[in-house]
Amino acid sequence: MIEGGVSVSTRYAAVSESVAEACQKAGRDPSSVRLLPVSKTHPEEMIEELVAIGCTRFGENRVQEMAVKASRLGSGVSWTLIGHLQRNKAALACTVMSELQSLDSLELARVLEHELEATRLDQRLPVLVEVNTSGEPTKNGIAPGEVMEFTRELAAFGHLDPRGLMTVADPDPVRADAGFAMMADLQRQLKDRDGQGWDELSMGMSGDYRAAIAHGSTCVRIGTAIFSQRAPRSG
Ligand SMILES: *Cc1c(COP(=O)(O)O)cnc(C)c1O
């Protein structure tokens, strides 16, 4: 599908290249950062175009939309939920998602544990703990100062597989940079405490993924730069 004269798969390739460049600049192996296309609000035809070039996983922020797209696109595609999950939608979400990057409360962990116990006995759901690094009250996520305790409590949930942290950064680049540094520091503390795990750091979106990669991101969530008319900026 062509939007603004450039196809979705062309923009995906450009972003992918730019991610690799950012890795190189940061002295990191490009394979250490996964590019998660965020397809929210965008039509299935665009997703299909990316499936055709080998993308098999997409990020969505609403359960209902994710479920509809999942049923239409079939089993070759898997789904990561990156938006706030309300408890009353957890059951539906558990039938669709294969990863949750927005775990933001113990209540949600409890509900998920209950659902997963009923539906996926032998599989643990990979989860990332969302951290509110910007301090904006409208944003979801655990306060940075509570991350150590929160993650300790997660050990009680046998059907959850906590693999790391996720954040939506402050729109201001200087504050975003401070937030990314804070995330890297939290990750170091978790690794030191537990001696293993916590390898995932999901941070960086269309406007700030280069900075996030410089700070150790392992997953950049890119919507606009891939799916909308606005071409990715170069450099
Ligand atoms: C929409 C969204 C993204 C992608 O944002 P873009 O700026 O469009 O790349 C990433 N993460 C979350 C949690 C989102 O809701």
The ligand as an ORCA input file, in Angstrom:
! r2SCAN-3c Opt
* xyz 0 1
  C       1.978      4.287     19.701
  C       3.013      3.744     20.561
  C       4.330      3.572     20.081
  C       4.767      4.008     18.698
  O       4.842      5.400     18.644
  P       5.349      6.184     17.338
  O       5.756      7.510     17.858
  O       4.191      6.237     16.408
  O       6.486      5.422     16.768
  C       5.252      3.003     20.944
  N       4.924      2.630     22.192
  C       3.681      2.778     22.687
  C       3.388      2.314     24.064
  C       2.683      3.341     21.887
  O       1.450      3.485     22.387
*
